[in-house]
Amino acid sequence: MSATGELDTAAGAALVVDSDVDLLSEIACGLRSAGFRVAAHSTVNAAIEAARERTADVAVVGAEIALEYLATIAKEADHLLPRTIPVVLTAKSAEQVTSHPELAMRSSDYLLLPVDPDELLHRVNTAIHRNRLREERRLESSLLRDRVRRISDEIRQTNEPSEMVETVLSGVGEALGAEEVTLHLFEDARISSGSARWQRGGESTEPTNLAELQEELRVLGTELWRTSGSLAVAAGQLDEVPAELHRIHARMEGFSRSGLLLPIGEGSSVFGVLWVAADRGRRKWSSAEIALLQHLLGNLAHGMVQGQLIIGQQQVVDRLRELDAAKDGFVATVHHELRTPLSSILGYIELLEDGDGGELPAQARKMLRIIERNGQRLSTLVENVLALSVLDAGSTLATSPIDVVHLIDSVVADLLPLSATKRVSFELVPTETPHVVSGMWELLERVFVNVLSNAVKFSPDDGVVTVRFLSDDSMVRACIEDSGMGIPADELPRLLDRFYRASNSVSAEIPGTGLGLSIAAQAVERHGGKLSIESELGVGTKVTVELPRA
């Protein structure tokens, strides 16, 4: 098309088909004189063969021969009349074309007989020009579709909403040859990224002059979202903008380009609008462009909402990690600050009981025993809290070879003062086989301290706690048995839960926190083993600690 709007002469290849030989010759001569290369045929079959051998820019077909061979033309449409070749029919009357919908659908235009050479040339050039524009639009749509697909892929590669917005704005701007692309987002709990603008020749920036339009843009965006619509604005043409949106009208008065406004949202509500401004002359926004942009905005909205959720979850996880690290530091500090004075207290109690401070009255010795007993309870609680912290951290344990027999001998020695208060004795069944496992000494020591102290605590006065070792090629088993009150059968499954205590121990007012066995079981599991409990009311309890042999 020339600058004045007139059609340029579009000489090229023309296919002429008509059973009227004189008319066929007349049309062919007229087109040749205008510079066209012409293939003329009076039968459809010959035209089909010619179309297979070469490509035409336009086809001029007589309506009568087209109707006569309509079935053949329909069947061989891809050969005789490909979709990319515009067809101009020659007809005796308009009704000859319009009364046959399929024929009208397959043609670009028609020309009434007798043929006027100037009109023929004009109709042919118009058909070629329109077809080229259509092909250009189709190619543009195909390129835009590929670009939208790539932009969507880039959106899925990040969880950061601001990066998604920047990718979409620059991608849309480049793909459409736009001068400006702005995404204005409203306040919404579902998203966190702010409004942004892309301008040709510059980087994306935050628009600073949209705040006054906030409410009107929300009204307009909500209506477009409700109707799944869009709003196209040309220079000086604001008819589609509702008259009550005074601020938008005032802003658009000096607009000299082509603009397109699209809503973006998720679910039933909108949370922003996309504005595209381009210098497109008289060209309108195509339905394909609008559909692809709507599809892209759907991907962007979904990505932003999901990204916001993921970022929120990550922030929660990071905060929990910070709190967990703070907890570990606090536990370590408390453990150190409590353990040191407790060790000193228990040490001085032992000295006093041994008479190093002089002879004590019987009443004073009784008080010291109460202090020692409660100090031991507090010491056990401190060690259990530290063990819980180590276990909950989930970090890799620092292990070394440990002889379980030697470890239990050490624990029994530490528990002798406790067992002496109830006159409970330990019986370690002798074993000649080495029972070595790979583990963390402090945790396994805590396992057997908790299990053996429980056995002492629940044994009757003058009772016996027996320790046996049963091993094979792969596992080491230490069985600790007492002759205490036993545990109700229906409570055994819950016995390893934190803070759970058997009902009969509570009613008997036996002190405890309900953490000992839970810590022991978790520590054994961290070492790849298993802790199991068998018990019978009034008979006693057996705890088996099973650990992989080193």
C-alpha positions as CSV (number, residue, x, y, z in Angstrom):
1,M,0.0,0.0,0.0
2,S,1.4,3.4,-0.9
3,A,1.6,6.4,1.3
4,T,-1.7,7.7,-0.2
5,G,-3.5,4.5,0.6
6,E,-3.6,3.3,-3.1
7,L,-2.7,-0.2,-4.0
8,D,0.7,-0.9,-5.6
9,T,0.7,-3.0,-8.7
10,A,1.3,-6.5,-7.4
11,A,2.5,-8.3,-10.5
12,G,3.3,-12.0,-9.9
13,A,2.1,-15.4,-10.9
14,A,-1.6,-15.9,-11.7
15,L,-3.6,-19.1,-12.3
16,V,-6.7,-18.6,-14.6
17,V,-9.3,-21.3,-14.9
18,D,-12.5,-21.0,-17.1
19,S,-14.4,-23.3,-19.4
20,D,-15.2,-20.3,-21.6
21,V,-12.1,-20.3,-23.9
22,D,-12.7,-16.7,-25.1
23,L,-13.1,-15.4,-21.6
24,L,-10.1,-17.4,-20.5
25,S,-8.0,-15.7,-23.2
26,E,-9.3,-12.3,-22.4
27,I,-8.5,-12.5,-18.7
28,A,-5.1,-14.1,-19.4
29,C,-4.1,-11.4,-21.8
30,G,-5.3,-8.6,-19.4
31,L,-3.1,-10.0,-16.6
32,R,-0.1,-10.6,-18.9
33,S,-0.3,-7.0,-20.1
34,A,-0.2,-5.9,-16.4
35,G,3.0,-7.9,-15.9
36,F,1.7,-11.1,-14.5
37,R,3.0,-14.6,-15.4
38,V,-0.1,-16.5,-16.3
39,A,-1.0,-20.2,-16.4
40,A,-4.4,-20.5,-18.2
41,H,-6.5,-23.7,-18.3
42,S,-10.0,-24.6,-19.4
43,T,-10.3,-27.7,-17.3
44,V,-10.0,-28.3,-13.6
45,N,-7.7,-31.3,-14.0
46,A,-5.2,-29.4,-16.0
47,A,-5.3,-26.6,-13.5
48,I,-4.7,-29.1,-10.7
49,E,-1.6,-30.4,-12.5
50,A,-0.4,-26.8,-13.0
51,A,-0.9,-25.9,-9.4
52,R,1.1,-29.0,-8.3
53,E,4.1,-27.8,-10.3
54,R,4.1,-24.1,-9.4
55,T,2.7,-21.7,-6.8
56,A,0.4,-18.9,-7.8
57,D,0.0,-15.5,-6.1
58,V,-3.7,-15.3,-7.2
59,A,-6.3,-17.5,-8.9
60,V,-9.0,-16.2,-11.2
61,V,-11.7,-18.9,-11.6
62,G,-15.0,-18.9,-13.4
63,A,-17.9,-19.4,-11.1
64,E,-19.6,-21.9,-13.5
65,I,-16.6,-24.2,-13.7
66,A,-16.1,-23.8,-10.0
67,L,-19.7,-24.9,-9.3
68,E,-19.5,-27.7,-11.9
69,Y,-16.5,-29.2,-10.2
70,L,-17.1,-28.0,-6.6
71,A,-16.8,-31.5,-5.2
72,T,-13.4,-32.0,-7.0
73,I,-12.2,-28.6,-5.9
74,A,-13.3,-29.3,-2.3
75,K,-11.5,-32.6,-2.4
76,E,-8.4,-31.2,-4.1
77,A,-8.5,-27.9,-2.3
78,D,-4.9,-28.2,-1.1
79,H,-3.7,-28.7,-4.6
80,L,-5.9,-26.4,-6.7
81,L,-6.8,-23.7,-4.3
82,P,-4.4,-23.8,-1.3
83,R,-5.4,-21.6,1.6
84,T,-2.5,-19.3,0.9
85,I,-3.7,-18.5,-2.6
86,P,-6.5,-15.9,-2.9
87,V,-9.3,-16.7,-5.3
88,V,-11.2,-14.1,-7.4
89,L,-14.3,-15.5,-9.1
90,T,-15.9,-14.3,-12.3
91,A,-19.7,-14.6,-12.2
92,K,-22.7,-13.6,-14.2
93,S,-24.5,-12.3,-11.1
94,A,-23.8,-11.9,-7.4
95,E,-26.4,-14.5,-6.6
96,Q,-24.3,-17.1,-8.5
97,V,-21.7,-16.7,-5.8
98,T,-23.7,-15.8,-2.7
99,S,-26.3,-18.6,-3.1
100,H,-23.5,-21.2,-2.7
101,P,-22.0,-20.6,0.8
102,E,-19.1,-23.0,0.3
103,L,-18.1,-21.3,-3.0
104,A,-18.3,-17.9,-1.3
105,M,-16.3,-19.1,1.6
106,R,-13.5,-20.4,-0.6
107,S,-13.2,-17.1,-2.6
108,S,-11.6,-13.8,-1.7
109,D,-13.7,-11.7,-4.0
110,Y,-15.8,-11.9,-7.2
111,L,-16.0,-9.9,-10.4
112,L,-19.2,-9.6,-12.5
113,L,-19.2,-10.3,-16.2
114,P,-18.4,-8.7,-18.6
115,V,-14.9,-8.2,-17.4
116,D,-13.6,-4.7,-17.1
117,P,-9.8,-4.8,-17.4
118,D,-9.2,-2.1,-14.9
119,E,-11.6,-3.6,-12.4
120,L,-10.0,-7.0,-12.9
121,L,-6.6,-5.7,-12.2
122,H,-7.9,-3.8,-9.1
123,R,-9.7,-6.9,-7.7
124,V,-6.6,-9.1,-8.3
125,N,-4.2,-6.6,-6.7
126,T,-6.6,-6.1,-3.8
127,A,-6.8,-9.9,-3.3
128,I,-3.0,-10.3,-3.4
129,H,-2.5,-7.3,-1.0
130,R,-5.1,-8.6,1.5
131,N,-3.6,-12.1,1.3
132,R,-0.1,-10.7,2.0
133,L,-1.4,-8.7,5.0
134,R,-3.1,-11.8,6.2
135,E,0.1,-13.8,5.8
136,E,2.0,-11.1,7.6
137,R,-0.5,-11.2,10.5
138,R,-0.3,-15.0,10.6
139,L,3.5,-14.9,10.7
140,E,3.4,-12.2,13.4
141,S,1.0,-14.2,15.4
142,S,3.2,-17.3,15.0
143,L,6.2,-15.3,16.2
144,L,4.3,-13.8,19.1
145,R,3.0,-17.3,20.1
146,D,6.6,-18.6,20.2
147,R,7.7,-15.5,22.2
148,V,4.8,-15.9,24.6
149,R,5.8,-19.6,25.1
150,R,9.4,-18.6,25.8
151,I,8.3,-15.9,28.3
152,S,6.1,-18.4,30.0
153,D,9.0,-20.8,30.3
154,E,11.1,-18.0,31.9
155,I,8.4,-17.3,34.3
156,R,8.4,-20.9,35.5
157,Q,12.1,-20.8,36.1
158,T,11.9,-18.3,39.0
159,N,9.9,-17.9,42.2
160,E,10.6,-14.2,42.5
161,P,7.5,-12.2,41.4
162,S,9.6,-9.1,40.5
163,E,11.7,-11.1,38.1
164,M,8.6,-12.5,36.5
165,V,7.2,-9.0,36.0
166,E,10.4,-7.7,34.5
167,T,10.6,-10.7,32.1
168,V,7.0,-10.2,30.9
169,L,7.2,-6.4,30.5
170,S,10.4,-6.5,28.4
171,G,9.3,-9.6,26.5
172,V,5.9,-8.1,25.6
173,G,7.6,-4.8,24.7
174,E,10.1,-6.4,22.3
175,A,7.6,-8.9,20.8
176,L,5.0,-6.2,20.0
177,G,7.4,-3.4,19.1
178,A,5.8,-1.3,21.8
179,E,7.0,2.0,23.1
180,E,5.9,1.4,26.7
181,V,4.5,-1.5,28.7
182,T,3.3,-0.8,32.3
183,L,1.9,-3.2,34.8
184,H,-0.1,-1.5,37.5
185,L,-0.8,-3.7,40.5
186,F,-3.4,-2.9,43.2
187,E,-2.9,-3.6,46.9
188,D,-3.7,-7.3,47.3
189,A,-2.7,-9.9,49.9
190,R,-2.0,-12.5,47.1
191,I,0.9,-10.6,45.6
192,S,3.9,-8.6,46.8
193,S,5.6,-7.2,43.7
194,G,4.9,-3.5,43.0
195,S,3.9,-1.7,39.8
196,A,6.6,-1.6,37.1
197,R,7.1,0.1,33.7
198,W,9.3,-0.9,30.6
199,Q,10.1,1.8,28.0
200,R,11.9,1.3,24.7
201,G,15.6,2.2,25.0
202,G,15.5,2.1,28.8
203,E,15.3,-0.4,31.7
204,S,12.3,-1.3,33.7
205,T,11.4,1.3,36.3
206,E,8.6,1.9,38.8
207,P,5.9,4.2,37.5
208,T,5.5,7.3,39.8
209,N,2.5,8.9,38.2
210,L,-0.2,6.2,38.5
211,A,-1.3,6.7,42.2
212,E,-4.0,9.2,41.3
213,L,-5.5,6.7,38.8
214,Q,-5.6,3.9,41.3
215,E,-9.3,3.8,42.0
216,E,-10.4,4.4,38.4
217,L,-8.0,1.8,37.1
218,R,-9.4,-0.7,39.6
219,V,-12.9,0.0,38.5
220,L,-12.0,-0.4,34.8
221,G,-9.9,-3.5,35.5
222,T,-12.6,-5.1,37.5
223,E,-15.1,-4.6,34.7
224,L,-12.7,-6.0,32.1
225,W,-12.0,-9.0,34.3
226,R,-15.7,-9.6,34.8
227,T,-16.3,-9.6,31.0
228,S,-13.0,-11.3,30.1
229,G,-12.5,-8.3,27.9
230,S,-9.8,-5.8,26.9
231,L,-9.8,-2.1,26.0
232,A,-8.1,-0.7,22.8
233,V,-7.5,3.0,22.5
234,A,-6.4,4.8,19.4
235,A,-5.1,8.4,19.1
236,G,-7.9,10.8,20.1
237,Q,-10.5,8.0,20.3
238,L,-11.7,7.5,23.9
239,D,-15.2,6.2,23.2
240,E,-14.5,2.8,24.8
241,V,-13.4,4.5,28.1
242,P,-16.4,5.0,30.4
243,A,-17.2,8.7,30.7
244,E,-17.2,8.6,34.5
245,L,-13.5,7.8,34.6
246,H,-12.5,11.5,34.4
247,R,-8.9,11.1,35.5
248,I,-8.2,8.5,32.8
249,H,-9.9,10.7,30.2
250,A,-7.8,13.6,31.2
251,R,-4.6,11.6,31.0
252,M,-5.5,10.2,27.6
253,E,-6.4,13.5,25.9
254,G,-3.0,14.0,24.4
255,F,-2.5,10.3,23.5
256,S,-1.1,9.9,20.0
257,R,-0.4,6.2,19.7
258,S,-2.3,2.9,19.9
259,G,-3.0,1.5,23.4
260,L,-4.3,-1.7,24.8
261,L,-5.4,-2.3,28.4
262,L,-5.8,-5.8,29.8
263,P,-6.7,-7.0,33.3
264,I,-4.6,-9.4,35.3
265,G,-6.0,-11.4,38.3
266,E,-6.5,-14.9,39.8
267,G,-9.8,-16.6,40.6
268,S,-12.8,-14.3,40.8
269,S,-11.0,-11.0,41.3
270,V,-8.5,-8.7,39.5
271,F,-5.3,-7.4,41.1
272,G,-3.9,-5.2,38.3
273,V,-3.9,-4.0,34.7
274,L,-1.4,-4.2,31.9
275,W,-1.0,-1.2,29.6
276,V,0.7,-1.5,26.2
277,A,1.3,1.6,24.1
278,A,2.7,1.3,20.5
279,D,3.1,3.4,17.4
280,R,1.0,1.2,15.0
281,G,-0.4,3.8,12.7
282,R,-4.0,2.7,11.8
283,R,-3.3,-0.9,12.6
284,K,-5.7,-2.4,15.2
285,W,-4.9,-4.9,17.9
286,S,-5.7,-8.3,16.5
287,S,-7.7,-10.9,18.3
288,A,-4.7,-13.2,18.2
289,E,-2.5,-10.7,19.9
290,I,-5.1,-10.0,22.6
291,A,-5.7,-13.8,23.2
292,L,-2.0,-14.5,23.5
293,L,-1.5,-11.6,25.9
294,Q,-4.4,-12.8,28.0
295,H,-2.9,-16.2,28.1
296,L,0.5,-14.8,29.1
297,L,-1.1,-12.7,31.9
298,G,-2.8,-15.8,33.2
299,N,0.6,-17.5,33.5
300,L,2.1,-14.4,35.1
301,A,-0.7,-14.2,37.6
302,H,-0.4,-17.8,38.6
303,G,3.4,-17.5,38.8
304,M,3.2,-14.4,41.0
305,V,0.7,-15.9,43.4
306,Q,2.6,-19.2,43.6
307,G,5.9,-17.3,44.0
308,Q,4.5,-15.2,46.8
309,L,3.4,-18.4,48.6
310,I,6.8,-20.0,48.1
311,I,8.6,-16.9,49.3
312,G,6.3,-16.7,52.3
313,Q,7.0,-20.4,53.1
314,Q,10.7,-19.8,52.7
315,Q,10.7,-16.9,55.0
316,V,8.8,-19.0,57.6
317,V,11.4,-21.8,57.1
318,D,14.3,-19.3,57.5
319,R,12.7,-17.8,60.6
320,L,12.2,-21.3,62.1
321,R,15.9,-22.1,61.3
322,E,16.9,-18.9,63.1
323,L,14.7,-19.8,66.1
324,D,16.1,-23.3,66.0
325,A,19.6,-22.1,66.0
326,A,18.8,-19.6,68.8
327,K,17.2,-22.5,70.7
328,D,20.3,-24.7,70.3
329,G,22.5,-21.8,71.5
330,F,20.2,-21.2,74.5
331,V,20.1,-24.9,75.4
332,A,23.9,-25.2,75.1
333,T,24.3,-22.1,77.3
334,V,21.7,-23.2,79.9
335,H,23.3,-26.7,80.0
336,H,26.7,-25.3,80.7
337,E,25.4,-22.7,83.2
338,L,23.3,-25.3,85.1
339,R,25.7,-28.3,84.8
340,T,28.7,-26.5,86.4
341,P,27.0,-25.3,89.6
342,L,25.0,-28.6,89.9
343,S,28.3,-30.5,89.7
344,S,29.7,-28.3,92.4
345,I,26.6,-28.7,94.6
346,L,26.5,-32.5,94.3
347,G,30.3,-32.6,94.9
348,Y,30.1,-30.6,98.1
349,I,27.1,-32.7,99.3
350,E,29.2,-35.8,98.8
351,L,32.0,-34.2,100.8
352,L,29.6,-33.3,103.6
353,E,28.2,-36.8,103.7
354,D,31.7,-38.2,103.9
355,G,32.4,-36.1,107.0
356,D,34.9,-33.8,105.4
357,G,33.1,-30.8,107.0
358,G,32.8,-32.4,110.4
359,E,30.3,-34.7,112.0
360,L,26.7,-33.9,111.0
361,P,23.6,-34.4,113.1
362,A,21.1,-37.1,111.8
363,Q,18.6,-34.4,110.9
364,A,21.2,-32.6,108.8
365,R,22.2,-35.8,107.0
366,K,18.5,-36.4,106.2
367,M,18.2,-32.9,104.7
368,L,21.4,-33.5,102.7
369,R,20.0,-36.7,101.2
370,I,16.9,-34.8,100.1
371,I,19.1,-32.0,98.5
372,E,21.2,-34.7,96.8
373,R,18.1,-36.5,95.5
374,N,16.6,-33.4,94.0
375,G,20.0,-32.3,92.7
376,Q,20.3,-35.6,90.8
377,R,16.8,-35.1,89.4
378,L,17.7,-31.7,88.2
379,S,21.0,-33.0,86.7
380,T,19.1,-35.7,84.9
381,L,16.6,-33.2,83.5
382,V,19.5,-30.9,82.2
383,E,21.2,-33.8,80.5
384,N,17.9,-34.9,78.9
385,V,17.2,-31.4,77.5
386,L,20.7,-31.4,76.0
387,A,20.1,-34.8,74.4
388,L,16.8,-33.6,73.0
389,S,18.5,-30.7,71.4
390,V,21.1,-32.9,69.8
391,L,18.5,-35.3,68.5
392,D,16.1,-32.6,67.2
393,A,19.0,-30.9,65.3
394,G,19.1,-33.8,63.0
395,S,22.8,-33.3,62.3
396,T,25.2,-36.1,61.6
397,L,26.4,-37.8,64.8
398,A,30.2,-37.9,65.6
399,T,30.6,-41.6,66.2
400,S,33.4,-43.9,67.4
401,P,33.7,-47.6,68.4
402,I,32.0,-48.2,71.8
403,D,32.1,-51.3,74.0
404,V,28.5,-51.5,75.3
405,V,29.6,-53.7,78.3
406,H,32.1,-51.1,79.3
407,L,29.5,-48.3,78.8
408,I,26.9,-50.0,81.0
409,D,29.5,-50.7,83.7
410,S,30.2,-46.9,83.7
411,V,26.5,-46.0,83.9
412,V,25.9,-48.6,86.7
413,A,28.8,-47.0,88.7
414,D,27.2,-43.6,88.4
415,L,23.8,-44.9,89.5
416,L,25.0,-46.7,92.6
417,P,24.0,-43.8,94.9
418,L,20.5,-43.9,93.5
419,S,20.2,-47.7,93.8
420,A,21.6,-47.6,97.4
421,T,18.7,-45.4,98.6
422,K,16.3,-48.3,97.6
423,R,18.7,-51.1,98.3
424,V,18.3,-52.2,94.7
425,S,21.2,-54.2,93.3
426,F,22.5,-54.6,89.7
427,E,23.3,-58.0,88.2
428,L,25.3,-57.9,85.0
429,V,25.3,-61.4,83.5
430,P,28.9,-62.1,82.5
431,T,29.8,-62.3,78.8
432,E,32.9,-63.3,77.0
433,T,31.9,-61.9,73.6
434,P,32.9,-58.3,72.7
435,H,29.8,-56.1,72.1
436,V,31.2,-53.2,70.1
437,V,29.0,-50.7,68.3
438,S,29.6,-47.4,66.4
439,G,28.0,-44.5,68.1
440,M,28.1,-41.2,70.0
441,W,29.2,-42.0,73.6
442,E,27.2,-39.1,75.2
443,L,23.9,-40.2,73.5
444,L,24.3,-43.9,74.2
445,E,25.3,-43.1,77.7
446,R,22.0,-41.1,78.1
447,V,20.1,-44.1,76.7
448,F,21.3,-46.5,79.4
449,V,21.2,-43.9,82.2
450,N,17.5,-43.3,81.4
451,V,16.6,-47.0,81.0
452,L,18.6,-48.2,84.1
453,S,17.5,-45.3,86.3
454,N,13.9,-46.2,85.4
455,A,14.5,-49.8,86.3
456,V,15.8,-48.8,89.7
457,K,13.1,-46.2,90.3
458,F,10.3,-48.7,89.6
459,S,11.9,-51.7,91.4
460,P,10.7,-52.6,94.9
461,D,13.0,-52.1,97.8
462,D,15.7,-54.9,97.9
463,G,14.9,-55.5,94.2
464,V,17.3,-56.6,91.5
465,V,17.9,-55.1,88.0
466,T,19.4,-57.6,85.6
467,V,21.4,-56.8,82.5
468,R,22.0,-59.5,79.8
469,F,23.8,-59.3,76.5
470,L,22.5,-61.2,73.4
471,S,24.3,-60.6,70.2
472,D,24.7,-62.1,66.7
473,D,26.8,-61.3,63.6
474,S,24.9,-58.1,62.9
475,M,23.3,-56.8,66.1
476,V,24.2,-56.1,69.8
477,R,21.3,-56.5,72.2
478,A,21.3,-55.3,75.9
479,C,18.3,-56.5,77.9
480,I,17.5,-54.7,81.1
481,E,14.9,-56.4,83.4
482,D,13.3,-55.3,86.6
483,S,10.8,-56.8,89.0
484,G,8.8,-53.6,89.5
485,M,5.1,-52.7,89.2
486,G,4.9,-53.2,85.4
487,I,3.0,-51.2,82.8
488,P,-0.7,-51.6,81.7
489,A,-0.8,-53.4,78.4
490,D,-3.0,-50.7,76.7
491,E,-0.5,-48.0,77.6
492,L,2.6,-49.7,76.1
493,P,2.1,-48.2,72.6
494,R,2.3,-44.6,74.1
495,L,5.1,-45.2,76.4
496,L,7.7,-43.8,74.0
497,D,5.8,-40.5,73.4
498,R,7.3,-37.5,74.9
499,F,6.0,-36.5,78.3
500,Y,3.7,-39.5,78.5
501,R,3.8,-41.3,81.9
502,A,2.0,-44.6,82.7
503,S,-1.1,-44.1,84.9
504,N,0.1,-46.4,87.7
505,S,3.4,-44.4,88.0
506,V,1.4,-41.2,88.3
507,S,-0.9,-42.6,90.9
508,A,2.0,-44.0,92.9
509,E,3.5,-40.4,92.8
510,I,6.8,-41.7,91.4
511,P,8.7,-38.6,90.1
512,G,9.5,-38.2,86.4
513,T,9.0,-36.0,83.3
514,G,8.0,-38.6,80.8
515,L,11.1,-37.8,78.6
516,G,13.5,-40.6,79.6
517,L,12.3,-43.5,77.4
518,S,11.3,-41.1,74.5
519,I,14.9,-39.8,74.4
520,A,16.3,-43.2,74.7
521,A,14.2,-44.6,71.8
522,Q,15.0,-41.7,69.5
523,A,18.7,-41.9,70.3
524,V,18.7,-45.6,69.5
525,E,16.9,-45.0,66.2
526,R,19.5,-42.4,65.3
527,H,22.1,-45.1,65.7
528,G,20.1,-47.4,63.3
529,G,18.8,-49.5,66.2
530,K,15.6,-50.2,68.0
531,L,14.3,-50.0,71.6
532,S,11.4,-52.3,72.6
533,I,9.5,-52.8,75.8
534,E,7.8,-55.9,77.3
535,S,5.9,-55.6,80.5
536,E,3.4,-57.4,82.8
537,L,1.5,-55.7,85.6
538,G,2.8,-56.8,89.0
539,V,5.7,-58.9,87.5
540,G,8.1,-56.4,85.9
541,T,9.4,-54.8,82.7
542,K,12.1,-55.7,80.2
543,V,13.6,-53.1,77.9
544,T,15.8,-54.3,75.0
545,V,18.2,-52.0,73.3
546,E,19.3,-53.3,69.9
547,L,22.2,-51.6,68.0
548,P,24.1,-52.5,64.8
549,R,27.4,-54.2,65.6
550,A,30.4,-52.1,64.5
